[in-house]
Structures are given as structure tokens and as C-alpha cells.
Amino acid sequence: MEKRNEIPVAEIQSLTDLVAIQSRAVVSRTLIDQKAGTLTLFAFDQEQGLSEHTAPFDAFVQVLTGEVEITIAGIPFRLVEGQAILMPAHQPHALRAISPLKMLLFMVRS
């Protein structure tokens, strides 16, 4: 089948197998990068994270494995496997893995 970006079309994928947790690191893999948005898979070792920043687009986070604290506009949210949250555009947010973590981030550009 034809490949579109980093993930083949019409082929079943195990997302948790597409990225590995590395010691004291944050690993990312962009699966789709289109005009309308991006789909990025992340792996964080425990206590790793992303410092506070803003983005010009809404971003949807889906926790695949592990536990994470996401702070949005100063409010902390604790998410576990199977949970998701929408981070609004132009609001400061940060992330810290409470345990080794794999998550999917969908950035909506339009």
C-alpha cells in the first residue's frame, strides 16, 4: 500500500509499538503531517516532560500508557491510560510524566 507520511494507509498499527521509552528522554515520532493538522506519538520516561509553552492551535492528547500531569492555564489535570484532554489554543500548558508514558498528540491546524 502507498505510504502517507510515516504511517501506512489501510494497515492496522499498534501505536504503542511505534515509539519506545528511552531512559531520561522524551521521544517523538510524527505519524501524519498535513495542512489540517499533525498526529504525533510521544514517549516520556518517568519525570520527563515539556516546559510551559503556548501553541497557536488546539491540541488533543490521548494517553496510551502510563500517567501524566498536564497543566493548562495553571490548572493541573492528572490523566491515565485511556483518558484524553483538549488543550485550547493560546493557553499556556506544560506536561510531566508521572510514570513512563506513551501518548498521542493531535494538533488541529484548521
Backbone atoms as SQL, in Angstrom:
CREATE TABLE atoms (id INTEGER PRIMARY KEY, chain TEXT, resi INTEGER, resn TEXT, atom TEXT, x REAL, y REAL, z REAL);
INSERT INTO atoms VALUES
  (1, 'A', 1, 'MET', 'N', 0.829, -1.187, 0.000),
  (2, 'A', 1, 'MET', 'CA', 0.000, 0.000, 0.000),
  (3, 'A', 1, 'MET', 'C', 0.875, 1.253, 0.000),
  (4, 'A', 2, 'GLU', 'N', 0.315, 2.299, -0.527),
  (5, 'A', 2, 'GLU', 'CA', 1.001, 3.585, -0.569),
  (6, 'A', 2, 'GLU', 'C', 1.151, 4.137, 0.850),
  (7, 'A', 3, 'LYS', 'N', 2.310, 4.720, 1.148),
  (8, 'A', 3, 'LYS', 'CA', 2.537, 5.328, 2.457),
  (9, 'A', 3, 'LYS', 'C', 2.230, 6.813, 2.381),
  (10, 'A', 4, 'ARG', 'N', 1.580, 7.302, 3.405),
  (11, 'A', 4, 'ARG', 'CA', 1.297, 8.721, 3.531),
  (12, 'A', 4, 'ARG', 'C', 1.919, 9.158, 4.839),
  (13, 'A', 5, 'ASN', 'N', 2.940, 9.955, 4.737),
  (14, 'A', 5, 'ASN', 'CA', 3.716, 10.368, 5.900),
  (15, 'A', 5, 'ASN', 'C', 4.419, 9.163, 6.510),
  (16, 'A', 6, 'GLU', 'N', 4.322, 9.000, 7.809),
  (17, 'A', 6, 'GLU', 'CA', 5.078, 7.939, 8.489),
  (18, 'A', 6, 'GLU', 'C', 4.261, 6.691, 8.794),
  (19, 'A', 7, 'ILE', 'N', 2.994, 6.697, 8.463),
  (20, 'A', 7, 'ILE', 'CA', 2.161, 5.548, 8.797),
  (21, 'A', 7, 'ILE', 'C', 1.452, 5.063, 7.531),
  (22, 'A', 8, 'PRO', 'N', 1.502, 3.769, 7.248),
  (23, 'A', 8, 'PRO', 'CA', 0.850, 3.258, 6.042),
  (24, 'A', 8, 'PRO', 'C', -0.668, 3.373, 6.145),
  (25, 'A', 9, 'VAL', 'N', -1.316, 3.584, 5.007),
  (26, 'A', 9, 'VAL', 'CA', -2.775, 3.629, 4.988),
  (27, 'A', 9, 'VAL', 'C', -3.343, 2.220, 4.903),
  (28, 'A', 10, 'ALA', 'N', -4.546, 2.064, 5.413),
  (29, 'A', 10, 'ALA', 'CA', -5.275, 0.795, 5.355),
  (30, 'A', 10, 'ALA', 'C', -4.445, -0.375, 5.886),
  (31, 'A', 11, 'GLU', 'N', -3.754, -0.123, 7.005),
  (32, 'A', 11, 'GLU', 'CA', -2.948, -1.157, 7.649),
  (33, 'A', 11, 'GLU', 'C', -3.070, -0.978, 9.155),
  (34, 'A', 12, 'ILE', 'N', -3.398, -2.036, 9.858),
  (35, 'A', 12, 'ILE', 'CA', -3.555, -1.969, 11.311),
  (36, 'A', 12, 'ILE', 'C', -2.199, -1.702, 11.964),
  (37, 'A', 13, 'GLN', 'N', -2.191, -0.786, 12.931),
  (38, 'A', 13, 'GLN', 'CA', -0.967, -0.429, 13.643),
  (39, 'A', 13, 'GLN', 'C', -1.183, -0.557, 15.152),
  (40, 'A', 14, 'SER', 'N', -0.171, -0.963, 15.864),
  (41, 'A', 14, 'SER', 'CA', -0.157, -0.912, 17.320),
  (42, 'A', 14, 'SER', 'C', 0.655, 0.325, 17.700),
  (43, 'A', 15, 'LEU', 'N', -0.025, 1.399, 18.058),
  (44, 'A', 15, 'LEU', 'CA', 0.654, 2.665, 18.300),
  (45, 'A', 15, 'LEU', 'C', 1.725, 2.563, 19.374),
  (46, 'A', 16, 'THR', 'N', 1.479, 1.796, 20.413),
  (47, 'A', 16, 'THR', 'CA', 2.467, 1.699, 21.490),
  (48, 'A', 16, 'THR', 'C', 3.756, 1.024, 21.044),
  (49, 'A', 17, 'ASP', 'N', 3.714, 0.290, 19.931),
  (50, 'A', 17, 'ASP', 'CA', 4.926, -0.349, 19.404),
  (51, 'A', 17, 'ASP', 'C', 5.723, 0.563, 18.476),
  (52, 'A', 18, 'LEU', 'N', 5.149, 1.702, 18.093),
  (53, 'A', 18, 'LEU', 'CA', 5.804, 2.580, 17.118),
  (54, 'A', 18, 'LEU', 'C', 6.798, 3.552, 17.734),
  (55, 'A', 19, 'VAL', 'N', 6.825, 3.631, 19.059),
  (56, 'A', 19, 'VAL', 'CA', 7.773, 4.519, 19.743),
  (57, 'A', 19, 'VAL', 'C', 8.181, 3.854, 21.055),
  (58, 'A', 20, 'ALA', 'N', 9.454, 3.993, 21.413),
  (59, 'A', 20, 'ALA', 'CA', 9.977, 3.352, 22.626),
  (60, 'A', 20, 'ALA', 'C', 10.344, 4.395, 23.676),
  (61, 'A', 21, 'ILE', 'N', 10.113, 4.063, 24.924),
  (62, 'A', 21, 'ILE', 'CA', 10.537, 4.915, 26.034),
  (63, 'A', 21, 'ILE', 'C', 12.040, 4.742, 26.203),
  (64, 'A', 22, 'GLN', 'N', 12.749, 5.862, 26.275),
  (65, 'A', 22, 'GLN', 'CA', 14.191, 5.831, 26.464),
  (66, 'A', 22, 'GLN', 'C', 14.528, 6.493, 27.794),
  (67, 'A', 23, 'SER', 'N', 15.547, 5.988, 28.450),
  (68, 'A', 23, 'SER', 'CA', 15.951, 6.469, 29.765),
  (69, 'A', 23, 'SER', 'C', 16.199, 7.979, 29.763),
  (70, 'A', 24, 'ARG', 'N', 15.556, 8.675, 30.690),
  (71, 'A', 24, 'ARG', 'CA', 15.702, 10.122, 30.905),
  (72, 'A', 24, 'ARG', 'C', 15.508, 10.941, 29.620),
  (73, 'A', 25, 'ALA', 'N', 14.553, 10.512, 28.782),
  (74, 'A', 25, 'ALA', 'CA', 14.379, 11.191, 27.500),
  (75, 'A', 25, 'ALA', 'C', 12.912, 11.357, 27.130),
  (76, 'A', 26, 'VAL', 'N', 12.695, 12.248, 26.173),
  (77, 'A', 26, 'VAL', 'CA', 11.409, 12.425, 25.504),
  (78, 'A', 26, 'VAL', 'C', 11.641, 12.067, 24.041),
  (79, 'A', 27, 'VAL', 'N', 10.836, 11.161, 23.526),
  (80, 'A', 27, 'VAL', 'CA', 10.967, 10.706, 22.151),
  (81, 'A', 27, 'VAL', 'C', 9.659, 11.027, 21.422),
  (82, 'A', 28, 'SER', 'N', 9.761, 11.520, 20.192),
  (83, 'A', 28, 'SER', 'CA', 8.545, 11.778, 19.421),
  (84, 'A', 28, 'SER', 'C', 8.692, 11.223, 18.019),
  (85, 'A', 29, 'ARG', 'N', 7.549, 10.882, 17.443),
  (86, 'A', 29, 'ARG', 'CA', 7.515, 10.387, 16.066),
  (87, 'A', 29, 'ARG', 'C', 6.256, 10.942, 15.405),
  (88, 'A', 30, 'THR', 'N', 6.430, 11.758, 14.383),
  (89, 'A', 30, 'THR', 'CA', 5.297, 12.309, 13.654),
  (90, 'A', 30, 'THR', 'C', 4.748, 11.245, 12.719),
  (91, 'A', 31, 'LEU', 'N', 3.465, 10.927, 12.893),
  (92, 'A', 31, 'LEU', 'CA', 2.830, 9.909, 12.074),
  (93, 'A', 31, 'LEU', 'C', 2.149, 10.519, 10.855),
  (94, 'A', 32, 'ILE', 'N', 1.524, 11.679, 11.052),
  (95, 'A', 32, 'ILE', 'CA', 0.847, 12.386, 9.962),
  (96, 'A', 32, 'ILE', 'C', 1.172, 13.865, 10.091),
  (97, 'A', 33, 'ASP', 'N', 1.523, 14.474, 8.975),
  (98, 'A', 33, 'ASP', 'CA', 1.790, 15.913, 8.941),
  (99, 'A', 33, 'ASP', 'C', 1.099, 16.474, 7.701),
  (100, 'A', 34, 'GLN', 'N', -0.093, 17.001, 7.912),
  (101, 'A', 34, 'GLN', 'CA', -0.913, 17.521, 6.826),
  (102, 'A', 34, 'GLN', 'C', -1.257, 18.981, 7.087),
  (103, 'A', 35, 'LYS', 'N', -1.764, 19.644, 6.086),
  (104, 'A', 35, 'LYS', 'CA', -2.168, 21.042, 6.220),
  (105, 'A', 35, 'LYS', 'C', -3.182, 21.224, 7.356),
  (106, 'A', 36, 'ALA', 'N', -4.099, 20.275, 7.504),
  (107, 'A', 36, 'ALA', 'CA', -5.147, 20.377, 8.523),
  (108, 'A', 36, 'ALA', 'C', -4.651, 20.090, 9.935),
  (109, 'A', 37, 'GLY', 'N', -3.530, 19.381, 10.059),
  (110, 'A', 37, 'GLY', 'CA', -3.030, 19.071, 11.391),
  (111, 'A', 37, 'GLY', 'C', -1.958, 18.006, 11.389),
  (112, 'A', 38, 'THR', 'N', -1.438, 17.743, 12.595),
  (113, 'A', 38, 'THR', 'CA', -0.406, 16.719, 12.759),
  (114, 'A', 38, 'THR', 'C', -0.842, 15.701, 13.803),
  (115, 'A', 39, 'LEU', 'N', -0.334, 14.503, 13.649),
  (116, 'A', 39, 'LEU', 'CA', -0.552, 13.433, 14.608),
  (117, 'A', 39, 'LEU', 'C', 0.834, 12.946, 15.017),
  (118, 'A', 40, 'THR', 'N', 1.153, 13.130, 16.293),
  (119, 'A', 40, 'THR', 'CA', 2.494, 12.808, 16.787),
  (120, 'A', 40, 'THR', 'C', 2.392, 11.875, 17.973),
  (121, 'A', 41, 'LEU', 'N', 3.218, 10.850, 17.957),
  (122, 'A', 41, 'LEU', 'CA', 3.311, 9.880, 19.036),
  (123, 'A', 41, 'LEU', 'C', 4.486, 10.269, 19.920),
  (124, 'A', 42, 'PHE', 'N', 4.287, 10.280, 21.236),
  (125, 'A', 42, 'PHE', 'CA', 5.341, 10.644, 22.181),
  (126, 'A', 42, 'PHE', 'C', 5.579, 9.515, 23.174),
  (127, 'A', 43, 'ALA', 'N', 6.828, 9.400, 23.623),
  (128, 'A', 43, 'ALA', 'CA', 7.203, 8.506, 24.725),
  (129, 'A', 43, 'ALA', 'C', 8.055, 9.322, 25.694),
  (130, 'A', 44, 'PHE', 'N', 7.683, 9.304, 26.968),
  (131, 'A', 44, 'PHE', 'CA', 8.393, 10.039, 28.017),
  (132, 'A', 44, 'PHE', 'C', 8.831, 9.068, 29.088),
  (133, 'A', 45, 'ASP', 'N', 10.065, 9.172, 29.511),
  (134, 'A', 45, 'ASP', 'CA', 10.473, 8.426, 30.691),
  (135, 'A', 45, 'ASP', 'C', 9.852, 9.121, 31.908),
  (136, 'A', 46, 'GLN', 'N', 9.774, 8.405, 33.004),
  (137, 'A', 46, 'GLN', 'CA', 9.215, 8.968, 34.235),
  (138, 'A', 46, 'GLN', 'C', 9.929, 10.264, 34.602),
  (139, 'A', 47, 'GLU', 'N', 9.165, 11.271, 35.007),
  (140, 'A', 47, 'GLU', 'CA', 9.633, 12.598, 35.426),
  (141, 'A', 47, 'GLU', 'C', 10.147, 13.464, 34.281),
  (142, 'A', 48, 'GLN', 'N', 10.039, 12.997, 33.047),
  (143, 'A', 48, 'GLN', 'CA', 10.394, 13.832, 31.895),
  (144, 'A', 48, 'GLN', 'C', 9.151, 14.612, 31.472),
  (145, 'A', 49, 'GLY', 'N', 9.348, 15.701, 30.753),
  (146, 'A', 49, 'GLY', 'CA', 8.184, 16.471, 30.350),
  (147, 'A', 49, 'GLY', 'C', 8.503, 17.548, 29.350),
  (148, 'A', 50, 'LEU', 'N', 7.527, 18.423, 29.175),
  (149, 'A', 50, 'LEU', 'CA', 7.651, 19.586, 28.314),
  (150, 'A', 50, 'LEU', 'C', 7.378, 20.809, 29.174),
  (151, 'A', 51, 'SER', 'N', 8.264, 21.794, 29.121),
  (152, 'A', 51, 'SER', 'CA', 8.089, 23.001, 29.920),
  (153, 'A', 51, 'SER', 'C', 6.913, 23.814, 29.376),
  (154, 'A', 52, 'GLU', 'N', 6.452, 24.744, 30.190),
  (155, 'A', 52, 'GLU', 'CA', 5.283, 25.541, 29.818),
  (156, 'A', 52, 'GLU', 'C', 5.526, 26.293, 28.509),
  (157, 'A', 53, 'HIS', 'N', 4.530, 26.227, 27.637),
  (158, 'A', 53, 'HIS', 'CA', 4.584, 26.907, 26.346),
  (159, 'A', 53, 'HIS', 'C', 3.153, 27.118, 25.857),
  (160, 'A', 54, 'THR', 'N', 2.995, 27.843, 24.778),
  (161, 'A', 54, 'THR', 'CA', 1.686, 28.008, 24.149),
  (162, 'A', 54, 'THR', 'C', 1.777, 27.534, 22.711),
  (163, 'A', 55, 'ALA', 'N', 0.628, 27.249, 22.134),
  (164, 'A', 55, 'ALA', 'CA', 0.555, 26.835, 20.730),
  (165, 'A', 55, 'ALA', 'C', -0.584, 27.611, 20.073),
  (166, 'A', 56, 'PRO', 'N', -0.447, 27.909, 18.795),
  (167, 'A', 56, 'PRO', 'CA', -1.482, 28.675, 18.111),
  (168, 'A', 56, 'PRO', 'C', -2.708, 27.850, 17.695),
  (169, 'A', 57, 'PHE', 'N', -2.699, 26.555, 18.042),
  (170, 'A', 57, 'PHE', 'CA', -3.782, 25.660, 17.635),
  (171, 'A', 57, 'PHE', 'C', -4.257, 24.828, 18.818),
  (172, 'A', 58, 'ASP', 'N', -5.501, 24.344, 18.763),
  (173, 'A', 58, 'ASP', 'CA', -5.979, 23.384, 19.741),
  (174, 'A', 58, 'ASP', 'C', -5.165, 22.098, 19.593),
  (175, 'A', 59, 'ALA', 'N', -4.961, 21.406, 20.713),
  (176, 'A', 59, 'ALA', 'CA', -4.219, 20.140, 20.690),
  (177, 'A', 59, 'ALA', 'C', -4.951, 19.122, 21.559),
  (178, 'A', 60, 'PHE', 'N', -5.160, 17.950, 21.013),
  (179, 'A', 60, 'PHE', 'CA', -5.861, 16.864, 21.698),
  (180, 'A', 60, 'PHE', 'C', -4.832, 15.819, 22.115),
  (181, 'A', 61, 'VAL', 'N', -4.800, 15.482, 23.404),
  (182, 'A', 61, 'VAL', 'CA', -3.871, 14.481, 23.931),
  (183, 'A', 61, 'VAL', 'C', -4.649, 13.241, 24.347),
  (184, 'A', 62, 'GLN', 'N', -4.181, 12.070, 23.904),
  (185, 'A', 62, 'GLN', 'CA', -4.746, 10.774, 24.284),
  (186, 'A', 62, 'GLN', 'C', -3.641, 9.967, 24.960),
  (187, 'A', 63, 'VAL', 'N', -3.827, 9.584, 26.223),
  (188, 'A', 63, 'VAL', 'CA', -2.841, 8.779, 26.939),
  (189, 'A', 63, 'VAL', 'C', -3.005, 7.318, 26.528),
  (190, 'A', 64, 'LEU', 'N', -1.933, 6.724, 26.027),
  (191, 'A', 64, 'LEU', 'CA', -1.952, 5.319, 25.598),
  (192, 'A', 64, 'LEU', 'C', -1.508, 4.395, 26.724),
  (193, 'A', 65, 'THR', 'N', -0.420, 4.763, 27.401),
  (194, 'A', 65, 'THR', 'CA', 0.065, 4.002, 28.558),
  (195, 'A', 65, 'THR', 'C', 0.658, 4.986, 29.559),
  (196, 'A', 66, 'GLY', 'N', 0.593, 4.646, 30.826),
  (197, 'A', 66, 'GLY', 'CA', 1.214, 5.468, 31.855),
  (198, 'A', 66, 'GLY', 'C', 0.288, 6.520, 32.441),
  (199, 'A', 67, 'GLU', 'N', 0.918, 7.474, 33.121),
  (200, 'A', 67, 'GLU', 'CA', 0.193, 8.531, 33.825),
  (201, 'A', 67, 'GLU', 'C', 0.940, 9.845, 33.642),
  (202, 'A', 68, 'VAL', 'N', 0.182, 10.940, 33.476),
  (203, 'A', 68, 'VAL', 'CA', 0.770, 12.234, 33.178),
  (204, 'A', 68, 'VAL', 'C', 0.017, 13.334, 33.918),
  (205, 'A', 69, 'GLU', 'N', 0.738, 14.391, 34.255),
  (206, 'A', 69, 'GLU', 'CA', 0.100, 15.608, 34.743),
  (207, 'A', 69, 'GLU', 'C', 0.278, 16.662, 33.667),
  (208, 'A', 70, 'ILE', 'N', -0.849, 17.191, 33.198),
  (209, 'A', 70, 'ILE', 'CA', -0.855, 18.262, 32.211),
  (210, 'A', 70, 'ILE', 'C', -1.440, 19.494, 32.896),
  (211, 'A', 71, 'THR', 'N', -0.711, 20.585, 32.845),
  (212, 'A', 71, 'THR', 'CA', -1.177, 21.836, 33.428),
  (213, 'A', 71, 'THR', 'C', -1.588, 22.756, 32.291),
  (214, 'A', 72, 'ILE', 'N', -2.823, 23.239, 32.363),
  (215, 'A', 72, 'ILE', 'CA', -3.360, 24.146, 31.354),
  (216, 'A', 72, 'ILE', 'C', -3.795, 25.421, 32.053),
  (217, 'A', 73, 'ALA', 'N', -3.191, 26.543, 31.684),
  (218, 'A', 73, 'ALA', 'CA', -3.515, 27.851, 32.278),
  (219, 'A', 73, 'ALA', 'C', -3.466, 27.781, 33.805),
  (220, 'A', 74, 'GLY', 'N', -2.451, 27.072, 34.320),
  (221, 'A', 74, 'GLY', 'CA', -2.242, 26.984, 35.765),
  (222, 'A', 74, 'GLY', 'C', -3.058, 25.919, 36.477),
  (223, 'A', 75, 'ILE', 'N', -3.934, 25.221, 35.781),
  (224, 'A', 75, 'ILE', 'CA', -4.773, 24.181, 36.399),
  (225, 'A', 75, 'ILE', 'C', -4.202, 22.809, 36.055),
  (226, 'A', 76, 'PRO', 'N', -3.830, 22.004, 37.081),
  (227, 'A', 76, 'PRO', 'CA', -3.271, 20.675, 36.805),
  (228, 'A', 76, 'PRO', 'C', -4.375, 19.637, 36.556),
  (229, 'A', 77, 'PHE', 'N', -4.125, 18.768, 35.596),
  (230, 'A', 77, 'PHE', 'CA', -5.018, 17.649, 35.277),
  (231, 'A', 77, 'PHE', 'C', -4.173, 16.391, 35.264),
  (232, 'A', 78, 'ARG', 'N', -4.638, 15.348, 35.954),
  (233, 'A', 78, 'ARG', 'CA', -3.919, 14.077, 36.009),
  (234, 'A', 78, 'ARG', 'C', -4.670, 13.085, 35.126),
  (235, 'A', 79, 'LEU', 'N', -3.983, 12.542, 34.130),
  (236, 'A', 79, 'LEU', 'CA', -4.591, 11.611, 33.190),
  (237, 'A', 79, 'LEU', 'C', -3.886, 10.272, 33.244),
  (238, 'A', 80, 'VAL', 'N', -4.662, 9.218, 33.035),
  (239, 'A', 80, 'VAL', 'CA', -4.135, 7.856, 32.990),
  (240, 'A', 80, 'VAL', 'C', -4.534, 7.217, 31.668),
  (241, 'A', 81, 'GLU', 'N', -4.025, 6.024, 31.446),
  (242, 'A', 81, 'GLU', 'CA', -4.287, 5.267, 30.223),
  (243, 'A', 81, 'GLU', 'C', -5.768, 5.314, 29.850),
  (244, 'A', 82, 'GLY', 'N', -6.027, 5.640, 28.599),
  (245, 'A', 82, 'GLY', 'CA', -7.395, 5.678, 28.100),
  (246, 'A', 82, 'GLY', 'C', -8.066, 7.035, 28.212),
  (247, 'A', 83, 'GLN', 'N', -7.470, 7.966, 28.959),
  (248, 'A', 83, 'GLN', 'CA', -8.066, 9.285, 29.114),
  (249, 'A', 83, 'GLN', 'C', -7.470, 10.268, 28.119),
  (250, 'A', 84, 'ALA', 'N', -8.218, 11.345, 27.874),
  (251, 'A', 84, 'ALA', 'CA', -7.795, 12.348, 26.902),
  (252, 'A', 84, 'ALA', 'C', -8.202, 13.729, 27.392),
  (253, 'A', 85, 'ILE', 'N', -7.567, 14.754, 26.816),
  (254, 'A', 85, 'ILE', 'CA', -7.898, 16.135, 27.155),
  (255, 'A', 85, 'ILE', 'C', -7.630, 17.012, 25.930),
  (256, 'A', 86, 'LEU', 'N', -8.426, 18.062, 25.796),
  (257, 'A', 86, 'LEU', 'CA', -8.235, 19.039, 24.730),
  (258, 'A', 86, 'LEU', 'C', -7.586, 20.272, 25.332),
  (259, 'A', 87, 'MET', 'N', -6.431, 20.640, 24.815),
  (260, 'A', 87, 'MET', 'CA', -5.720, 21.832, 25.274),
  (261, 'A', 87, 'MET', 'C', -6.046, 22.958, 24.296),
  (262, 'A', 88, 'PRO', 'N', -6.632, 24.052, 24.782),
  (263, 'A', 88, 'PRO', 'CA', -7.041, 25.118, 23.873),
  (264, 'A', 88, 'PRO', 'C', -5.869, 25.938, 23.354),
  (265, 'A', 89, 'ALA', 'N', -6.038, 26.463, 22.161),
  (266, 'A', 89, 'ALA', 'CA', -5.030, 27.326, 21.544),
  (267, 'A', 89, 'ALA', 'C', -4.761, 28.536, 22.423),
  (268, 'A', 90, 'HIS', 'N', -3.539, 29.013, 22.396),
  (269, 'A', 90, 'HIS', 'CA', -3.111, 30.250, 23.060),
  (270, 'A', 90, 'HIS', 'C', -3.171, 30.196, 24.590),
  (271, 'A', 91, 'GLN', 'N', -3.359, 29.025, 25.171),
  (272, 'A', 91, 'GLN', 'CA', -3.340, 28.873, 26.628),
  (273, 'A', 91, 'GLN', 'C', -2.020, 28.195, 27.016),
  (274, 'A', 92, 'PRO', 'N', -1.313, 28.720, 28.021),
  (275, 'A', 92, 'PRO', 'CA', -0.065, 28.068, 28.421),
  (276, 'A', 92, 'PRO', 'C', -0.340, 26.665, 28.961),
  (277, 'A', 93, 'HIS', 'N', 0.518, 25.739, 28.583),
  (278, 'A', 93, 'HIS', 'CA', 0.376, 24.368, 29.079),
  (279, 'A', 93, 'HIS', 'C', 1.757, 23.732, 29.230),
  (280, 'A', 94, 'ALA', 'N', 1.820, 22.750, 30.113),
  (281, 'A', 94, 'ALA', 'CA', 3.055, 22.011, 30.384),
  (282, 'A', 94, 'ALA', 'C', 2.668, 20.567, 30.669),
  (283, 'A', 95, 'LEU', 'N', 3.666, 19.687, 30.633),
  (284, 'A', 95, 'LEU', 'CA', 3.408, 18.266, 30.802),
  (285, 'A', 95, 'LEU', 'C', 4.540, 17.622, 31.586),
  (286, 'A', 96, 'ARG', 'N', 4.179, 16.694, 32.511),
  (287, 'A', 96, 'ARG', 'CA', 5.185, 15.931, 33.268),
  (288, 'A', 96, 'ARG', 'C', 4.701, 14.497, 33.397),
  (289, 'A', 97, 'ALA', 'N', 5.538, 13.558, 32.962),
  (290, 'A', 97, 'ALA', 'CA', 5.195, 12.139, 33.070),
  (291, 'A', 97, 'ALA', 'C', 5.354, 11.696, 34.521),
  (292, 'A', 98, 'ILE', 'N', 4.292, 11.195, 35.096),
  (293, 'A', 98, 'ILE', 'CA', 4.331, 10.682, 36.467),
  (294, 'A', 98, 'ILE', 'C', 4.935, 9.276, 36.470),
  (295, 'A', 99, 'SER', 'N', 4.631, 8.516, 35.435),
  (296, 'A', 99, 'SER', 'CA', 5.230, 7.200, 35.213),
  (297, 'A', 99, 'SER', 'C', 5.651, 7.161, 33.743),
  (298, 'A', 100, 'PRO', 'N', 6.421, 6.157, 33.326),
  (299, 'A', 100, 'PRO', 'CA', 6.739, 6.076, 31.902),
  (300, 'A', 100, 'PRO', 'C', 5.440, 6.192, 31.091),
  (301, 'A', 101, 'LEU', 'N', 5.482, 6.993, 30.046),
  (302, 'A', 101, 'LEU', 'CA', 4.263, 7.437, 29.370),
  (303, 'A', 101, 'LEU', 'C', 4.389, 7.330, 27.853),
  (304, 'A', 102, 'LYS', 'N', 3.307, 6.895, 27.217),
  (305, 'A', 102, 'LYS', 'CA', 3.169, 6.994, 25.765),
  (306, 'A', 102, 'LYS', 'C', 1.850, 7.693, 25.499),
  (307, 'A', 103, 'MET', 'N', 1.889, 8.693, 24.612),
  (308, 'A', 103, 'MET', 'CA', 0.683, 9.461, 24.326),
  (309, 'A', 103, 'MET', 'C', 0.651, 9.882, 22.872),
  (310, 'A', 104, 'LEU', 'N', -0.543, 10.175, 22.422),
  (311, 'A', 104, 'LEU', 'CA', -0.775, 10.630, 21.068),
  (312, 'A', 104, 'LEU', 'C', -1.224, 12.082, 21.138),
  (313, 'A', 105, 'LEU', 'N', -0.642, 12.932, 20.296),
  (314, 'A', 105, 'LEU', 'CA', -0.990, 14.357, 20.252),
  (315, 'A', 105, 'LEU', 'C', -1.502, 14.686, 18.847),
  (316, 'A', 106, 'PHE', 'N', -2.734, 15.202, 18.799),
  (317, 'A', 106, 'PHE', 'CA', -3.292, 15.644, 17.530),
  (318, 'A', 106, 'PHE', 'C', -3.403, 17.162, 17.568),
  (319, 'A', 107, 'MET', 'N', -2.625, 17.833, 16.733),
  (320, 'A', 107, 'MET', 'CA', -2.643, 19.283, 16.645),
  (321, 'A', 107, 'MET', 'C', -3.557, 19.675, 15.494),
  (322, 'A', 108, 'VAL', 'N', -4.617, 20.412, 15.808),
  (323, 'A', 108, 'VAL', 'CA', -5.615, 20.805, 14.820),
  (324, 'A', 108, 'VAL', 'C', -5.231, 22.164, 14.263),
  (325, 'A', 109, 'ARG', 'N', -4.833, 22.215, 12.989),
  (326, 'A', 109, 'ARG', 'CA', -4.379, 23.470, 12.382),
  (327, 'A', 109, 'ARG', 'C', -5.507, 24.239, 11.704),
  (328, 'A', 110, 'SER', 'N', -6.595, 23.599, 11.386),
  (329, 'A', 110, 'SER', 'CA', -7.684, 24.329, 10.716),
  (330, 'A', 110, 'SER', 'C', -9.024, 23.847, 11.196);
